Amino acid sequence: MLLGPRGMIGINQTGRRAPRATAAAIAIASAMMASAIAASTASFAVPRYDGLWSVSIVTEKGDCDRGYRYPIRISNGLLANAGDSVFTITGKVGGTGAITVTVSGGGRSATGSGRLAGNMGTGFWIGGSCSGSWTAERRGS
């Protein structure tokens, strides 16, 4: 239930019921909002970015290793470690290619964001006192 200035929608500030047109407009707006939320939730399960990706990270600030390359598997829009290294990768990619990721292991973690487009991707990451950029290439399905 949505609340307005006097408690319930459909009651205006004078305490009188709002005109039916206002109540109908609110109902339509609520239905449109619900549809938009459902569409945006479904957009994270996008197979167009599914597959095996090779990610290269470069440290631009801090005393972390200068660079590293690791494989990521994207399945139904969700990211996971696709290699032998003992670290955890979590994240998701949206229908527009916007991506968020967290990599953790050995008591350390880093978060990143960016965008995938076609078979390529770019973005930035930060972890502790280090930060930098990343690039990605799709390597297969």
PyMOL commands that place a pseudoatom at each C-alpha (Angstrom):
pseudoatom trace, name=CA, resn=MET, resi=1, chain=A, elem=C, hetatm=0, pos=[0.000, 0.000, 0.000]
pseudoatom trace, name=CA, resn=LEU, resi=2, chain=A, elem=C, hetatm=0, pos=[1.334, 3.429, -0.918]
pseudoatom trace, name=CA, resn=LEU, resi=3, chain=A, elem=C, hetatm=0, pos=[1.016, 6.297, 1.538]
pseudoatom trace, name=CA, resn=GLY, resi=4, chain=A, elem=C, hetatm=0, pos=[0.233, 9.917, 0.723]
pseudoatom trace, name=CA, resn=PRO, resi=5, chain=A, elem=C, hetatm=0, pos=[0.192, 13.101, 2.823]
pseudoatom trace, name=CA, resn=ARG, resi=6, chain=A, elem=C, hetatm=0, pos=[-2.815, 11.931, 4.858]
pseudoatom trace, name=CA, resn=GLY, resi=7, chain=A, elem=C, hetatm=0, pos=[-1.998, 8.226, 5.089]
pseudoatom trace, name=CA, resn=MET, resi=8, chain=A, elem=C, hetatm=0, pos=[-3.627, 6.504, 2.123]
pseudoatom trace, name=CA, resn=ILE, resi=9, chain=A, elem=C, hetatm=0, pos=[-3.439, 7.459, -1.512]
pseudoatom trace, name=CA, resn=GLY, resi=10, chain=A, elem=C, hetatm=0, pos=[-6.800, 8.612, -2.743]
pseudoatom trace, name=CA, resn=ILE, resi=11, chain=A, elem=C, hetatm=0, pos=[-7.258, 11.084, 0.131]
pseudoatom trace, name=CA, resn=ASN, resi=12, chain=A, elem=C, hetatm=0, pos=[-6.101, 14.638, -0.611]
pseudoatom trace, name=CA, resn=GLN, resi=13, chain=A, elem=C, hetatm=0, pos=[-4.681, 17.117, 1.927]
pseudoatom trace, name=CA, resn=THR, resi=14, chain=A, elem=C, hetatm=0, pos=[-8.118, 18.477, 2.818]
pseudoatom trace, name=CA, resn=GLY, resi=15, chain=A, elem=C, hetatm=0, pos=[-9.278, 15.062, 3.968]
pseudoatom trace, name=CA, resn=ARG, resi=16, chain=A, elem=C, hetatm=0, pos=[-11.619, 14.582, 1.012]
pseudoatom trace, name=CA, resn=ARG, resi=17, chain=A, elem=C, hetatm=0, pos=[-11.367, 11.700, -1.397]
pseudoatom trace, name=CA, resn=ALA, resi=18, chain=A, elem=C, hetatm=0, pos=[-9.322, 12.526, -4.493]
pseudoatom trace, name=CA, resn=PRO, resi=19, chain=A, elem=C, hetatm=0, pos=[-11.136, 12.536, -7.820]
pseudoatom trace, name=CA, resn=ARG, resi=20, chain=A, elem=C, hetatm=0, pos=[-11.419, 9.145, -9.491]
pseudoatom trace, name=CA, resn=ALA, resi=21, chain=A, elem=C, hetatm=0, pos=[-9.132, 10.306, -12.300]
pseudoatom trace, name=CA, resn=THR, resi=22, chain=A, elem=C, hetatm=0, pos=[-6.333, 10.840, -9.748]
pseudoatom trace, name=CA, resn=ALA, resi=23, chain=A, elem=C, hetatm=0, pos=[-6.852, 7.380, -8.262]
pseudoatom trace, name=CA, resn=ALA, resi=24, chain=A, elem=C, hetatm=0, pos=[-6.826, 5.881, -11.775]
pseudoatom trace, name=CA, resn=ALA, resi=25, chain=A, elem=C, hetatm=0, pos=[-3.629, 7.734, -12.662]
pseudoatom trace, name=CA, resn=ILE, resi=26, chain=A, elem=C, hetatm=0, pos=[-1.996, 6.422, -9.492]
pseudoatom trace, name=CA, resn=ALA, resi=27, chain=A, elem=C, hetatm=0, pos=[-3.089, 2.865, -10.320]
pseudoatom trace, name=CA, resn=ILE, resi=28, chain=A, elem=C, hetatm=0, pos=[-1.678, 3.171, -13.861]
pseudoatom trace, name=CA, resn=ALA, resi=29, chain=A, elem=C, hetatm=0, pos=[1.590, 4.636, -12.568]
pseudoatom trace, name=CA, resn=SER, resi=30, chain=A, elem=C, hetatm=0, pos=[1.874, 1.810, -10.021]
pseudoatom trace, name=CA, resn=ALA, resi=31, chain=A, elem=C, hetatm=0, pos=[1.329, -0.807, -12.720]
pseudoatom trace, name=CA, resn=MET, resi=32, chain=A, elem=C, hetatm=0, pos=[3.945, 0.834, -14.949]
pseudoatom trace, name=CA, resn=MET, resi=33, chain=A, elem=C, hetatm=0, pos=[6.440, 0.927, -12.061]
pseudoatom trace, name=CA, resn=ALA, resi=34, chain=A, elem=C, hetatm=0, pos=[5.845, -2.748, -11.296]
pseudoatom trace, name=CA, resn=SER, resi=35, chain=A, elem=C, hetatm=0, pos=[6.424, -3.605, -14.977]
pseudoatom trace, name=CA, resn=ALA, resi=36, chain=A, elem=C, hetatm=0, pos=[9.653, -1.589, -15.042]
pseudoatom trace, name=CA, resn=ILE, resi=37, chain=A, elem=C, hetatm=0, pos=[10.927, -3.318, -11.891]
pseudoatom trace, name=CA, resn=ALA, resi=38, chain=A, elem=C, hetatm=0, pos=[10.112, -6.743, -13.324]
pseudoatom trace, name=CA, resn=ALA, resi=39, chain=A, elem=C, hetatm=0, pos=[11.837, -5.870, -16.611]
pseudoatom trace, name=CA, resn=SER, resi=40, chain=A, elem=C, hetatm=0, pos=[14.967, -4.574, -14.906]
pseudoatom trace, name=CA, resn=THR, resi=41, chain=A, elem=C, hetatm=0, pos=[15.176, -7.660, -12.683]
pseudoatom trace, name=CA, resn=ALA, resi=42, chain=A, elem=C, hetatm=0, pos=[14.873, -9.957, -15.686]
pseudoatom trace, name=CA, resn=SER, resi=43, chain=A, elem=C, hetatm=0, pos=[17.541, -8.004, -17.568]
pseudoatom trace, name=CA, resn=PHE, resi=44, chain=A, elem=C, hetatm=0, pos=[20.292, -9.479, -15.353]
pseudoatom trace, name=CA, resn=ALA, resi=45, chain=A, elem=C, hetatm=0, pos=[19.732, -12.950, -16.802]
pseudoatom trace, name=CA, resn=VAL, resi=46, chain=A, elem=C, hetatm=0, pos=[20.986, -12.096, -20.288]
pseudoatom trace, name=CA, resn=PRO, resi=47, chain=A, elem=C, hetatm=0, pos=[22.524, -14.916, -22.295]
pseudoatom trace, name=CA, resn=ARG, resi=48, chain=A, elem=C, hetatm=0, pos=[24.024, -12.510, -24.892]
pseudoatom trace, name=CA, resn=TYR, resi=49, chain=A, elem=C, hetatm=0, pos=[27.085, -12.103, -22.605]
pseudoatom trace, name=CA, resn=ASP, resi=50, chain=A, elem=C, hetatm=0, pos=[27.241, -15.725, -21.464]
pseudoatom trace, name=CA, resn=GLY, resi=51, chain=A, elem=C, hetatm=0, pos=[30.463, -17.600, -22.071]
pseudoatom trace, name=CA, resn=LEU, resi=52, chain=A, elem=C, hetatm=0, pos=[34.118, -17.714, -21.133]
pseudoatom trace, name=CA, resn=TRP, resi=53, chain=A, elem=C, hetatm=0, pos=[35.912, -14.373, -20.794]
pseudoatom trace, name=CA, resn=SER, resi=54, chain=A, elem=C, hetatm=0, pos=[39.592, -13.563, -20.277]
pseudoatom trace, name=CA, resn=VAL, resi=55, chain=A, elem=C, hetatm=0, pos=[40.046, -10.603, -17.937]
pseudoatom trace, name=CA, resn=SER, resi=56, chain=A, elem=C, hetatm=0, pos=[43.238, -8.588, -17.618]
pseudoatom trace, name=CA, resn=ILE, resi=57, chain=A, elem=C, hetatm=0, pos=[43.648, -6.279, -14.635]
pseudoatom trace, name=CA, resn=VAL, resi=58, chain=A, elem=C, hetatm=0, pos=[46.261, -3.528, -14.404]
pseudoatom trace, name=CA, resn=THR, resi=59, chain=A, elem=C, hetatm=0, pos=[47.234, -1.784, -11.163]
pseudoatom trace, name=CA, resn=GLU, resi=60, chain=A, elem=C, hetatm=0, pos=[47.529, 1.964, -11.679]
pseudoatom trace, name=CA, resn=LYS, resi=61, chain=A, elem=C, hetatm=0, pos=[47.723, 3.035, -8.024]
pseudoatom trace, name=CA, resn=GLY, resi=62, chain=A, elem=C, hetatm=0, pos=[49.099, 1.220, -4.968]
pseudoatom trace, name=CA, resn=ASP, resi=63, chain=A, elem=C, hetatm=0, pos=[51.608, -1.525, -4.281]
pseudoatom trace, name=CA, resn=CYS, resi=64, chain=A, elem=C, hetatm=0, pos=[49.594, -4.496, -5.630]
pseudoatom trace, name=CA, resn=ASP, resi=65, chain=A, elem=C, hetatm=0, pos=[50.904, -6.762, -8.406]
pseudoatom trace, name=CA, resn=ARG, resi=66, chain=A, elem=C, hetatm=0, pos=[51.224, -4.762, -11.627]
pseudoatom trace, name=CA, resn=GLY, resi=67, chain=A, elem=C, hetatm=0, pos=[48.986, -7.006, -13.693]
pseudoatom trace, name=CA, resn=TYR, resi=68, chain=A, elem=C, hetatm=0, pos=[47.109, -10.266, -13.694]
pseudoatom trace, name=CA, resn=ARG, resi=69, chain=A, elem=C, hetatm=0, pos=[44.963, -12.272, -16.117]
pseudoatom trace, name=CA, resn=TYR, resi=70, chain=A, elem=C, hetatm=0, pos=[42.216, -14.684, -15.117]
pseudoatom trace, name=CA, resn=PRO, resi=71, chain=A, elem=C, hetatm=0, pos=[39.218, -16.460, -16.699]
pseudoatom trace, name=CA, resn=ILE, resi=72, chain=A, elem=C, hetatm=0, pos=[35.615, -15.677, -15.819]
pseudoatom trace, name=CA, resn=ARG, resi=73, chain=A, elem=C, hetatm=0, pos=[32.544, -17.636, -16.833]
pseudoatom trace, name=CA, resn=ILE, resi=74, chain=A, elem=C, hetatm=0, pos=[29.279, -15.742, -17.291]
pseudoatom trace, name=CA, resn=SER, resi=75, chain=A, elem=C, hetatm=0, pos=[26.162, -17.880, -17.112]
pseudoatom trace, name=CA, resn=ASN, resi=76, chain=A, elem=C, hetatm=0, pos=[22.658, -16.348, -17.212]
pseudoatom trace, name=CA, resn=GLY, resi=77, chain=A, elem=C, hetatm=0, pos=[24.252, -12.990, -16.443]
pseudoatom trace, name=CA, resn=LEU, resi=78, chain=A, elem=C, hetatm=0, pos=[26.073, -14.218, -13.294]
pseudoatom trace, name=CA, resn=LEU, resi=79, chain=A, elem=C, hetatm=0, pos=[29.883, -14.203, -12.988]
pseudoatom trace, name=CA, resn=ALA, resi=80, chain=A, elem=C, hetatm=0, pos=[32.015, -17.036, -11.589]
pseudoatom trace, name=CA, resn=ASN, resi=81, chain=A, elem=C, hetatm=0, pos=[35.672, -18.071, -11.472]
pseudoatom trace, name=CA, resn=ALA, resi=82, chain=A, elem=C, hetatm=0, pos=[36.482, -20.270, -14.480]
pseudoatom trace, name=CA, resn=GLY, resi=83, chain=A, elem=C, hetatm=0, pos=[40.089, -21.037, -13.545]
pseudoatom trace, name=CA, resn=ASP, resi=84, chain=A, elem=C, hetatm=0, pos=[42.172, -23.066, -11.129]
pseudoatom trace, name=CA, resn=SER, resi=85, chain=A, elem=C, hetatm=0, pos=[43.106, -20.186, -8.796]
pseudoatom trace, name=CA, resn=VAL, resi=86, chain=A, elem=C, hetatm=0, pos=[41.597, -20.241, -5.324]
pseudoatom trace, name=CA, resn=PHE, resi=87, chain=A, elem=C, hetatm=0, pos=[39.600, -17.032, -5.279]
pseudoatom trace, name=CA, resn=THR, resi=88, chain=A, elem=C, hetatm=0, pos=[35.927, -16.216, -5.512]
pseudoatom trace, name=CA, resn=ILE, resi=89, chain=A, elem=C, hetatm=0, pos=[34.335, -14.117, -8.225]
pseudoatom trace, name=CA, resn=THR, resi=90, chain=A, elem=C, hetatm=0, pos=[30.776, -12.876, -7.877]
pseudoatom trace, name=CA, resn=GLY, resi=91, chain=A, elem=C, hetatm=0, pos=[28.853, -10.326, -9.883]
pseudoatom trace, name=CA, resn=LYS, resi=92, chain=A, elem=C, hetatm=0, pos=[26.339, -9.768, -12.632]
pseudoatom trace, name=CA, resn=VAL, resi=93, chain=A, elem=C, hetatm=0, pos=[25.973, -8.261, -16.046]
pseudoatom trace, name=CA, resn=GLY, resi=94, chain=A, elem=C, hetatm=0, pos=[22.828, -6.412, -17.092]
pseudoatom trace, name=CA, resn=GLY, resi=95, chain=A, elem=C, hetatm=0, pos=[21.043, -6.256, -20.411]
pseudoatom trace, name=CA, resn=THR, resi=96, chain=A, elem=C, hetatm=0, pos=[22.893, -3.046, -21.337]
pseudoatom trace, name=CA, resn=GLY, resi=97, chain=A, elem=C, hetatm=0, pos=[26.259, -4.707, -20.637]
pseudoatom trace, name=CA, resn=ALA, resi=98, chain=A, elem=C, hetatm=0, pos=[26.768, -2.883, -17.318]
pseudoatom trace, name=CA, resn=ILE, resi=99, chain=A, elem=C, hetatm=0, pos=[28.784, -5.170, -15.069]
pseudoatom trace, name=CA, resn=THR, resi=100, chain=A, elem=C, hetatm=0, pos=[29.625, -5.297, -11.363]
pseudoatom trace, name=CA, resn=VAL, resi=101, chain=A, elem=C, hetatm=0, pos=[32.105, -7.759, -9.875]
pseudoatom trace, name=CA, resn=THR, resi=102, chain=A, elem=C, hetatm=0, pos=[33.764, -8.641, -6.582]
pseudoatom trace, name=CA, resn=VAL, resi=103, chain=A, elem=C, hetatm=0, pos=[36.928, -10.756, -6.457]
pseudoatom trace, name=CA, resn=SER, resi=104, chain=A, elem=C, hetatm=0, pos=[38.034, -12.103, -3.082]
pseudoatom trace, name=CA, resn=GLY, resi=105, chain=A, elem=C, hetatm=0, pos=[40.643, -14.511, -1.779]
pseudoatom trace, name=CA, resn=GLY, resi=106, chain=A, elem=C, hetatm=0, pos=[43.431, -14.749, 0.752]
pseudoatom trace, name=CA, resn=GLY, resi=107, chain=A, elem=C, hetatm=0, pos=[41.719, -12.263, 3.057]
pseudoatom trace, name=CA, resn=ARG, resi=108, chain=A, elem=C, hetatm=0, pos=[41.673, -9.531, 0.397]
pseudoatom trace, name=CA, resn=SER, resi=109, chain=A, elem=C, hetatm=0, pos=[39.002, -8.336, -1.987]
pseudoatom trace, name=CA, resn=ALA, resi=110, chain=A, elem=C, hetatm=0, pos=[38.452, -5.904, -4.831]
pseudoatom trace, name=CA, resn=THR, resi=111, chain=A, elem=C, hetatm=0, pos=[35.329, -4.563, -6.500]
pseudoatom trace, name=CA, resn=GLY, resi=112, chain=A, elem=C, hetatm=0, pos=[34.975, -3.490, -10.085]
pseudoatom trace, name=CA, resn=SER, resi=113, chain=A, elem=C, hetatm=0, pos=[32.494, -2.082, -12.513]
pseudoatom trace, name=CA, resn=GLY, resi=114, chain=A, elem=C, hetatm=0, pos=[32.361, -1.382, -16.201]
pseudoatom trace, name=CA, resn=ARG, resi=115, chain=A, elem=C, hetatm=0, pos=[30.650, -2.399, -19.406]
pseudoatom trace, name=CA, resn=LEU, resi=116, chain=A, elem=C, hetatm=0, pos=[30.678, -5.280, -21.850]
pseudoatom trace, name=CA, resn=ALA, resi=117, chain=A, elem=C, hetatm=0, pos=[29.903, -4.654, -25.516]
pseudoatom trace, name=CA, resn=GLY, resi=118, chain=A, elem=C, hetatm=0, pos=[29.953, -7.477, -28.032]
pseudoatom trace, name=CA, resn=ASN, resi=119, chain=A, elem=C, hetatm=0, pos=[33.076, -9.528, -27.308]
pseudoatom trace, name=CA, resn=MET, resi=120, chain=A, elem=C, hetatm=0, pos=[34.981, -6.840, -25.373]
pseudoatom trace, name=CA, resn=GLY, resi=121, chain=A, elem=C, hetatm=0, pos=[34.733, -5.067, -22.036]
pseudoatom trace, name=CA, resn=THR, resi=122, chain=A, elem=C, hetatm=0, pos=[36.432, -2.337, -20.005]
pseudoatom trace, name=CA, resn=GLY, resi=123, chain=A, elem=C, hetatm=0, pos=[36.157, -0.893, -16.533]
pseudoatom trace, name=CA, resn=PHE, resi=124, chain=A, elem=C, hetatm=0, pos=[37.804, 0.096, -13.276]
pseudoatom trace, name=CA, resn=TRP, resi=125, chain=A, elem=C, hetatm=0, pos=[38.477, -1.657, -9.974]
pseudoatom trace, name=CA, resn=ILE, resi=126, chain=A, elem=C, hetatm=0, pos=[39.468, -0.769, -6.419]
pseudoatom trace, name=CA, resn=GLY, resi=127, chain=A, elem=C, hetatm=0, pos=[40.691, -2.921, -3.556]
pseudoatom trace, name=CA, resn=GLY, resi=128, chain=A, elem=C, hetatm=0, pos=[42.293, -1.716, -0.336]
pseudoatom trace, name=CA, resn=SER, resi=129, chain=A, elem=C, hetatm=0, pos=[44.946, 0.878, -1.216]
pseudoatom trace, name=CA, resn=CYS, resi=130, chain=A, elem=C, hetatm=0, pos=[45.125, -0.271, -4.849]
pseudoatom trace, name=CA, resn=SER, resi=131, chain=A, elem=C, hetatm=0, pos=[43.084, 0.597, -7.907]
pseudoatom trace, name=CA, resn=GLY, resi=132, chain=A, elem=C, hetatm=0, pos=[43.285, 0.312, -11.644]
pseudoatom trace, name=CA, resn=SER, resi=133, chain=A, elem=C, hetatm=0, pos=[41.568, -0.706, -14.848]
pseudoatom trace, name=CA, resn=TRP, resi=134, chain=A, elem=C, hetatm=0, pos=[40.496, -3.948, -16.451]
pseudoatom trace, name=CA, resn=THR, resi=135, chain=A, elem=C, hetatm=0, pos=[39.779, -5.203, -19.959]
pseudoatom trace, name=CA, resn=ALA, resi=136, chain=A, elem=C, hetatm=0, pos=[37.968, -8.360, -21.015]
pseudoatom trace, name=CA, resn=GLU, resi=137, chain=A, elem=C, hetatm=0, pos=[37.723, -10.464, -24.164]
pseudoatom trace, name=CA, resn=ARG, resi=138, chain=A, elem=C, hetatm=0, pos=[35.238, -13.228, -24.838]
pseudoatom trace, name=CA, resn=ARG, resi=139, chain=A, elem=C, hetatm=0, pos=[37.113, -16.504, -25.493]
pseudoatom trace, name=CA, resn=GLY, resi=140, chain=A, elem=C, hetatm=0, pos=[34.294, -18.911, -26.153]
pseudoatom trace, name=CA, resn=SER, resi=141, chain=A, elem=C, hetatm=0, pos=[30.965, -20.228, -24.981]
for i in range(1, 141): cmd.bond("trace and resi %d" % i, "trace and resi %d" % (i + 1))
show_as sticks, trace
zoom trace
